Amino acid sequence: MNIDNLPRKEAVTKPESTRLQKSLQLCMLLMTTIIYGGGYFLLSRNEELLVNQTMIVTAGILIVIPMLSLFVSLLTAAPFVFFYMMTGISFLLAALILPNPRPELYTYAIQWGGPPILASFVVFFLYKLIKVRQDFLRVDPSKETIVRLEQSLTPLFGQGLLRRLAFNEIRLWYYCLYVWFKPPKIDADVSYTYHKTSMIKVLIIFGCIMLLIDVSVLHLLISLFSKTLAWIITISSIYLMFQLVAFYNSCRYEPHMVTDKVIILRLGFYSRTEFSPDQIDVFRHAPKNISDEDKTKDTFNCVLSLDSPQYELVLKEPHWKTYMLGGKEQITKIWIKLDDPDAFQDAVHLKINAEA
């Protein structure tokens, strides 16, 4: 049976987002970036600021961006969390980049616009929190916690770019923090780990050490010139460290799987593919010396660059490889490395013979 490597099913209570919704959200994010960047450039110049310059920046941040985000949410039936997110970012950045004394428009926006928006957000948040809890309890309890969270939060974030970004953050903190207290259950009979004999742990440790050096040394050096830039780099380094820890834990708790109906191959939460055993055309040992010419676009390399793959799988038909942010690529060849390659080989041969 050819499953075409469809992503795992999710309990979606709203229809799939249209191409118009995705395009408008992307345009909205680009426009927001331009307004924020242009406003910061205009206000950070050493020249004496004019009143009209400050008013233009204030209006762009506190009026144009929230209104456009509200328009996008209403026009495309996008989740209202998009509007609240953009509005919150606008008020935060306005407080950071607008010079003192604040313009009157900023004061009026805070006094008259802030309380109604905040009150509506509290009501919205409490209502959605109740709905998410109800949806979470309805999802099959036998599924992993991260899967249940994704399915219950889909109605909140919709099906567009916002959903992919939100789920990426959820997976990050799930694997960075949550799994230390409640590790997910792994079916050892159909799971095959790949992190123990790999260079993944070495690279993660080395990366964390380098980031700690960046945090401790670069922060002091850069703060001599710009404290804002120093804190931005420091926060980014700490966030990247969390990303590395989450990636390693995802490699631990998201192993390769071989069942009667499907074979799932992954590289942590970064990428994955799945197909039925009867879609395997060739299963053989990987070539010892792999050149850059062998690393074609249709190859899914489930191995870090410092490791050498053990097996090569060639598929009968192209299948989709999905990335953590929802991107897809068609693949026909897969390279893998495992902690117990013989057990994996026996399992794959058993499933192939059973399908024959």
N, C-alpha and C positions, 0 to 999 in steps of 0.2 A: 504494500500500500504506500503510495506516494503522498506524503503529508505536505510537500512543498515548503517545508520548514517554516510553517506559519508560527508567529509568536503565540505563546500560551494564551489561552482564552481568558478574557477578563469580563467581569460583570459590569457591563456598560449600561447605564440607565438612560443615557442620552444618545442621540444619533451621532455618528462619526462627524468630526468637524470638517467643514468644507474647505476647499482650497482657498476660497476668499478669506475665511477666518484666519488661516495660517499666514497668508500673505499680508493681511492688515496688521496682525500682531507683530510680524517681523518688521514691517515698515514703521510701526509705532515704536518699537525698540530702537531702530536706527535713528528715527527723528528725535527720540528722547536723548540718545547719546550725543547727537549733534547739538541740541539745545544746551545740555549740561556742559559739554566741552567748550562750546562757544561762549557760554556765560562765564565759565571759569577763566577762560583766556581773556575775555573783556575786562573782568574785574580784577585780575591779577597783574595787569600792567602797572608799571610804575607811574604812568601819567595820572594827572588828577582826574578823578572820575566825574563825569557829568551826571546831573540828576536824571536826565532822560535815558542815559545808558543803564543806570541802575533800575529804573522803572521797567525798561524793556526786558531785562533779564528776569526781574521779579515776576512780571506778567507771564513770560514764557514758561517759567518753572511752576508757578503756583496756579495758573489759570489754563494755559494752553495744554500742557501735558495731562492734567486730570480730566479736562473736558474731552480731549481726543481719546483717552483711554475709556471714558464712559461711553463715547460714541461707538468705539470698536466693540465694547461689550454688548451694547444694545443692538447694533447692526448685525452682528454675526452670532448672536446667542452664545457668546463666550462666557465663561464663568466670571462672576463679579469679583472674585478674588483678584483678577487681573487689574481691575479698576482700583481696588484698595491698595494693592501692592505698588502701582505706579504713583498713586497719590501720596502714600507714606514715604516713598523714596523722594518725591518732589519736596515735601515739607522738610525732610531731613537734610537734603543737600542745600536747600535754600538757607537753612540755619547755619550751614557750614561755610558757604561761599559768599553770602551777602555781607557787605561791610557794615560796620557800626558808624553812625546810628542807622538802624534799620529803616527802610523806606516805609511810608504810611500804608502803602498797598500790602506790604508784608504784615503789618500790625492788624489791618482790617481782616486779612485772610485768616490769620490765626484766631482772632476774636470771634468772627462771625462764621467762618467756614469750618474751623477746626472742631468745635463741639458737635455740630450735627453729623459730620463725617465720622467722628470717633464714636458717637452713640449708635449710629447705624452699623458701624463695623462690629461693635460689641454684640448687638442683636444678631447680625449676620453670622458672627463667629459661633455664638452659643447654639443657634439653630443648626448650623452645619456640623458642629461637634456632636450634637445629638444624632443627626442623620448618619454621620460617619460611624458612630458607635453601633447604631442599629444595623448598618450594612456590614460592619465588621463581624458582628455576631451571626449574621445570616450566612457568611461564607463558610465553606466546609472546614471544620476545625482541624481536620487531618492535614491540611495544607500548611506550608511554612508561614511563619508570622509575616515575613516580608511580602509574600504573595497576597495574603489576606489584606494587608495594609494597602497595597497597590489597587486591589479590586475595590475596596471600600472608599478609597480617596478619588477614584476616577470621576465620579459625578461632581466632585468639588473642583477639580482642575480641568475637566474637559478632556479633549483629545488632541490639542494643539501643542505648540512649542512649550507653553507654560507647564503642561503636564509632564513632558519629558524632563524639563529642568527640575521640577519639584520632585519627581521620582528619583532623579539622579542624586539629589540631596538626601532624600529619605534613605536610599541604599547606602550612601556614604556614612551617615550617622548610625544606621543599623549595624553595618559591619565594623564600624570604628568603635562603637560603645556597647550597643545592645547585646551582641553575641558573647561578650565577655561574661555577662551575667546569666544569659539564657541561650546557650548554643542551640542552633537548629538540629533537628534529628536527621541523621544520614542513614539511609538503607545500605548497609555494608555489602549486601548480596548483589546489588546492581551498581554500586559506586566504585570508582577507581580514581584514587588521589594522584596528584601530579606535583605537589608543592614540596614534598619532603626531600627528594633528590635533586630538585631544581635549584638554580641560582637565585630564585625569587627572594628567599630570606636574606641572603647576603646583600643583594641590591637594595632591599628595603632598609636594612640596618645602615648600610653605607649612605643611602640617601637621607635618612633621618639625622645621621651625624653631621653631614654637610649642611643640612638645613638648620641644625642647632648652632653651627658656627656662623651661618648667615644671620640668625636671629641675634646672637650675642655680640658679634663683631661689627657686621655691617650696620646694624642699628646705631651703634655709637658713632661710627664714621659718618654715615649719611645725616644723622641728626645735627651734625655741625653745620650743615648747609640748609637742610630743610627737615624740620621735625615731622611735618605732615607726610612727606615722602618716606621718611624712615619708618613711621608707623604703618603706612600702606604696605611696604615691603615686609615688615615683620609679621603683620597679620596674614599676608599672602603666603609667607613661608610656613607659618603654623598651620594654615589651612591645607597647604600641599602635604605637610607631614601627616595630617589626618587622612588625606587621600591615599598616601602610601600604606598606612596601617590598614585602612579599609580594604585596599586592593589585596593585601596579603591575606587578611581574614576571609575575603570572598574566595580566594584560591583554596583556602582550607575547607570552607563549608559549601562550595559549589564545585564538586568534583565532576569528572566525566561520568556519564551514566549509560549503561547498556541494558535495555529491557527487551521483551519479546516484540514490542511494537515500535520502539523508537530508540535511537542512539543520540545522546546529547553530548556535544563536545564544547568546552568553554575555555576562556582565559580570564578567570575571575569574573567580575561583573562587567568587565570591559567589552567583551564580545562573546558570541555563542552561535552555534548552529545546531540544527537537529534534522534528522532524516530517518527513514525506516531502514532496517537491515538489508532489505532486498534492493536498495538503491546503491549498494556498494558494488562497484565493478571490479576494482583491484584493491587488495589489501596486502601490502608487502613492507619489507624493511625500507626505511628511508635511505636515500643515498648518503654516503659518508661525507663527501666533499660537496657542499651546496654553494653554488656561486650566486651572484646577484641576478644573473640571467634566469636562474631557476625560480626565483621569487617573483612569480608573475602575479598579476592583479587578481586572477581567479584562484589563488592559493590562500587558504586560511592557515596561518602559522600559529598554532596553539602553544608555541614555545618561545621563551625569551631569546634574544639575539645571542646571549652568552651560552645558551644550551644547544645541544645538537638533538634534532628529532630522532625518535626511534622507529616510528612507523609512518607510512604514507598511505592514505586512503584516496582512491580515485572514484568519483561518483559517476553513475550512468547519466544523470541529468544535472544541470545546474541547480543549486539550492541557495537559499538566502543565508548570509551571515549578518546578524544584527548587532549593532553597537549599543552602548548604554544610553545614548541620547536618541536612539531610534533610527539612526542611519542604517542603510542596508547595502550589501554588495553581493553579487552572485558569485559563487565559488563552485569549482569542480574537483579541487584537490585539497587535502588536509594533511598537515604535519602535526604529529603529537609526540609527547614524551610523558611517561608514566612512572610511578614509583614501583609498580609491579607489572611490567610489560607482558610477562608470560600469561598472567591471569586475564589481562585484557584481551590478549590475542585469542586465548581459548574461548572466552565469552563471545567475541565477535564471530569466530568461526562457527560456534554452536548456533548462534542466531541466523547466520547466513545459510547454514545447512538445514535449519528448521524451516526457513522460508522457501528453500528450493523444492 
